[in-house]
């Protein structure tokens, strides 16, 4: 793969990951769709596109996903949607990313990995940034929505950890998306009283989030991933909350508070220290 093509594919994938936050917030901010319906439509559209890609590519049959991973995927998607009923794009993306990376790092520590001094400093800095962001105050994000997004990040971290070494990542992801759809539909039925499909724009945003930002985004990312070093892939994902924040400011006219800016520097800078000063780093995607 040429370096130009690799850069283009990687950039496109990172923009797609950030677009999930923008699309979800845009759809839910004005009540054009309810969170449960957004989750179901997103997963259904993502499953359809991923299944189609896998069929066209005719890859190996190894790794078809499993129900536990599908449950983690659903928990991420549902928590993500309900959190964005109240969170700004930037805050949600930052909390999600921080929770994903903290879960991955925490699991490594549980398995006996040891952090170097710079890594430990980075971890403490990132935790301090999260605490500073969530401390009560005028500019603090809503606590329940924040907890939902942190839970979504933990679920995606678990999903990523479960997916290591289970076969073709794109095929596994397609299988998990297919399994997550009926779980999401059960949620939609349970919350039928909150059904809101007032505008076609909400449905379009959900389809775009599933088909383009998720389905095609993962396909492009997994195509580029083998050509990237682990540390490069992991560190490049630090740009996703930044892209989402800029998109929220430019496209959705969201304010960027000083608290959020300082917390972003602490969280992203701390995680960068952990990744770049470690012996190994494992790339994850959202």
N, C-alpha and C positions, 0 to 999 in steps of 0.2 A: 504494500500500500504506500503510495507516495505521501510525502510529508504534508503537502497542500491538502490532499484529500483527507488525511487523518485530522488535521486541524479543523477543517470544515465540518467533518462528521462529529467530532468531539464538541465543538461549539454548538452545533445544532442540537445535540443531545442535552447539553447543559441548559440551553434556552428552553427546551421542551420540559425539562424537570421544573424549572422556575415557572413556566407557564401554567402548570397545574395549580399553583397557588393563586395566580392572577385570574384564571378562569373560574375557579371555585368561589373566590371572593366576589368577582363580578356577578356571578349568577345568584349568589345568596344575599348580597348586600341590599338589593331592592325587592327581595321577596318574590322574584319571578319563578322560583322553584324551591321546594322544600329540601332539606338536607338529606333525608332518606331517599327521595327520588333521585337526587343528584348522584348519590352513592351507587344506587342500582344501575342507573343509565351509564355512569362512568365505567363501572366494572363490566357491564354487558358490552359496551362499545369496545373496550380494551380487549375483552376476551375474543370478540369477533375478528378484530384486526390481527391479533397475535395468532389465532388459529389459522387465519388465511395465510399469514406470512410463513408459518411453519409448514403448511401444506404445500405452498409454492416452492419453498426451499427444499422440501423433501429431506429433512435432516434425519439423523439416526433416531431410533425409537427409545434410546436410553433417557430416563428421567421424564416422568409425566406429571410431576407434582403430587401432592398429597393433601388430605383434608386438614391436618394440623397447620400446615403452612398457609392453606387457603383461609383458615380461620384468622391467622395473624394478618394476612393481607386484608381481609374484611375489616378487622379491628382498626387497622391503619386507615383505610379508606373512610370508614364511618366516623371515627374520631376526627379525622381531617375535615370532613364536611361540616359536622356539627360545631367544631371549634371556629370555623370561618363564618359562622353566623354573627360573631361578635368581634373577632380579631381582625386587625389590619393585615394586609398581605405581608408586609415586612416582618411584623411581630410573629405571625404564624409560621412563616418560613424559617425564621431564626430559632424559634422554640422547637420546631420539628427537627431541624438539622442538629441542634444541640442534643436533643434526646436520642436521636439515632446514633450519633457518634459516642455519646456517653454510655449507651447500652453496649455498643461494640467494645469499647475500651474496658468497661466493667466486666464483661464476660471474659476478656483476655486476662484481667487480673484474677478473676475467679479460677481460671484454668492454670494459674501459677506464673503468668508472665510478670516480669519485673520492669518497672519504669525507671529510666535514667533520671537524674536530677532535673535536667531541662524539661523532660516529659512531665515529671511530677509538678513542676512549676506551671507548665502549660495547662495541666488538668485543673489545678487549683484556680488558675486565672479564669478558665472557662466556667467552672462552677460558680465562682464569684460573680461573673457576668450574668449568669442565669438568676442568681439570688438577687442581684441588683435590679434586674429587669422586673422581677416579680414582687419586690417589696411594695407594701401598700403606699399609695400616693396618688396624686391627681392623674399622672400619666401612666400609672400601672395598668396592664391589661386585665380584663375581667378574669377573676380566679378560676371559675368553672371552665370557661373556654380555654384558658391556659392549661388547666389540668387535662382537658380532652386532647389538646394538641401534644402535650408531653406524652400522654398515653399512646397517641398515634405514632409518635416517634419511637417509643419503646417497642411497639408492635412491629414497625418496619425494621428496627434493628434485629429483633428476634427472627423475622422473616428472612432477612439477609443472612443471618448466622445459620439458619436451617438450610439455606440454599447452597451452602458451600459444598462442592464436591458431589452434587447429586445428579450430575449429567449435564446435558446441553442447557445452559441457563435460559435461553429464549424459549425452548420447548417446555422446560419446567415452569417458567413464568406463565406461559399460555395455559398449561394444565391447572395451575393454581387460580388463575383468573376465572376459568370455566367453573371450577368448584366454588369459588366465592360468590358467583352470581346468585344461586338459589338462596344462600344465606342472606344476601342483601335484599332479595325479594321478600323474604320472611320479615325482615325489619320494616320494609315499606308497607306490608300488609298490617303489621302491628301498629304502625303509626299512620294509618289511613286517615285518621281524624285531622292530622296536620297536613294533609295533601295540599300542595299548592303548585299548580302548573298554569299560572296566569299568563305567561308570555312564552312565545316560542323561543325567545332568546335564551332562557334558562335551560331549555332542553338542548339547544344548539351548543351552549357552553359545556354542558355535561358530556355530550357526544364528542366534542373536540378534546376535552380533557382525557377521555378514555381512549379514543381512536388515535389522536395525534400526539398529545403530550405524554400519554402513557404507552400505548401500543407501539406506535412508530418510534417514540423516544427511546424505549427500551431496545427495540430492534437496532437502531443506529448505535446506541451506546455499546451493546454487546458485540457489534461488528467492529467497533474501534478499540474495544478494551484489550484484545490480545496484543495489539501493537503498542500499548502504553505500559510504562513501568508502574508497579503498584503504588509507589509513593507519588508519582505524577498523577495517576488517576484519582487517588484519594485527595490530594491537595487541590486539584482542579475543581473538585466538587465544593470547595470553600466558596466558589463564585456563585453558587446557586442561590443562597439567601440574598446576596448582593444584587444579582440580576432581578430577583423577585421584588426586592425593595425599590429598586429604580423603576421597575415596571409599575409598581403601585403608586409611586409619586407622579410619574409621567402620564400613565394611562388612566388611573383611577383617582387622581388628585388627592392622594392620601398624604397627610402630614408626616414629617420625619422628626420625631422629638429628640432632644439631646440625650435623654435617658436611653432611648433605643439605639442611638448612634454609639454611645459609650459601651453599652452592653454588647453590641455587635462587634466592636473592636476587641473587647475582652474575650468573648466566646469564640469568635473565628480565629483570633490571634492565638488563644490558648490551644485550640484544637490543632492549628497549624504547627505549633511547637511539638505537640504529641506525635503528629504524623511525620514531620520532617526530621526529627531528631531520634526517631526510633530505628531499630534495626530492620523492622519490617512494617509494612502498612497494608491493610486489606481494603480494596476499593468497594464501596457500596453505592447503590443508586436509590432514587425516590421517585 
